Amino acid sequence: MNSTSASVINGETVSQAKGDVPMIQVRLHRPAFFSGSTREQTNVETLDQVLQLEWIKRWAEEPNFDHFAQSPLGDQTLLMAMMRDGRHWVVAYLTIEAVPLNLPIWRPR
């Protein structure tokens, strides 16, 4: 039988699955030159939970924000913030266990 428990990680309430519930591991992207804080990392069950994490939701509040997209990268998937002016930013690294993302796919040219 599957069950979930809620915990707080770095100020975020996160649902963590127990048993065989597919998970998405989310790790905040920080450029190599950035220092002074820890990298946020958590496990969630759905894309909606990913997009509700405070450090991801902030991207959608940017005036120039258009949509989120995904970009395959080896055994991980990049969560990308796509801007109206054509710029794009890596927001997080996702490790996915059979959870459909239903986001547009972005590939470098």
C-alpha positions in Angstrom: 0.0 0.0 0.0 1.3 3.4 -0.9 1.3 6.3 1.5 2.7 9.8 1.6 4.0 12.1 4.3 4.4 15.8 4.3 7.7 17.4 5.4 9.2 20.9 5.4 12.4 21.3 3.5 14.0 24.7 3.3 10.6 26.3 4.2 8.7 24.3 1.6 6.0 21.8 2.5 6.8 18.8 0.4 4.9 15.6 -0.2 7.3 12.6 -0.1 6.0 9.2 -1.3 6.6 6.0 0.4 6.3 2.7 -1.5 6.2 2.5 -5.3 4.7 5.9 -6.1 6.7 7.5 -9.0 8.7 10.5 -8.0 10.2 13.6 -9.4 13.5 14.7 -7.8 13.9 18.5 -8.2 17.2 20.3 -7.7 17.6 24.0 -8.1 20.0 25.1 -10.8 22.7 27.5 -9.5 25.4 28.7 -11.9 28.9 27.7 -10.9 29.8 31.3 -10.1 27.0 31.7 -7.6 27.7 31.2 -3.9 26.2 32.0 -0.6 23.2 29.7 -0.4 22.5 26.0 -0.5 20.9 24.3 -3.5 17.3 23.5 -2.9 16.4 19.9 -3.5 13.2 18.0 -2.9 11.1 15.1 -4.1 7.5 15.5 -5.3 5.0 13.4 -7.1 3.5 15.6 -9.9 4.4 18.4 -12.2 1.9 20.7 -10.4 3.8 20.2 -7.2 7.1 21.1 -9.0 5.5 24.3 -10.3 4.2 25.2 -6.9 7.6 25.2 -5.2 8.3 28.8 -4.2 11.7 28.9 -5.9 10.2 27.8 -9.2 6.9 29.7 -8.9 8.9 33.0 -8.7 9.9 32.5 -12.4 6.2 32.5 -13.5 5.8 35.8 -11.7 8.4 37.6 -13.8 6.7 40.1 -16.2 8.7 38.7 -19.2 7.8 35.0 -18.4 6.0 33.0 -21.2 6.0 29.3 -20.2 8.0 26.4 -18.8 9.5 23.8 -21.0 11.6 20.7 -20.6 14.9 19.8 -22.2 16.4 16.2 -22.0 19.9 16.1 -20.6 21.2 12.5 -20.2 19.4 10.8 -17.3 18.0 14.2 -16.2 15.6 16.7 -17.6 16.1 20.4 -17.4 13.2 22.6 -16.4 13.4 25.7 -18.5 11.8 29.2 -18.0 11.0 30.5 -21.5 10.7 34.3 -21.8 8.6 36.3 -24.2 11.7 38.1 -25.6 13.2 34.7 -26.7 15.6 34.3 -23.7 15.5 31.1 -21.7 16.9 30.0 -18.4 17.6 26.7 -16.7 15.5 26.7 -13.5 16.0 23.1 -12.1 17.3 19.7 -12.8 14.6 17.0 -12.7 15.1 13.3 -12.2 11.9 11.6 -13.2 10.5 8.2 -12.5 7.8 7.5 -15.1 5.9 10.8 -14.4 4.7 12.5 -17.5 5.6 16.2 -17.6 3.3 17.4 -20.3 5.5 20.4 -21.0 6.8 21.6 -24.4 10.2 20.1 -25.3 13.0 22.6 -25.9 16.2 21.5 -27.7 19.3 23.6 -28.3 19.8 24.6 -31.9 
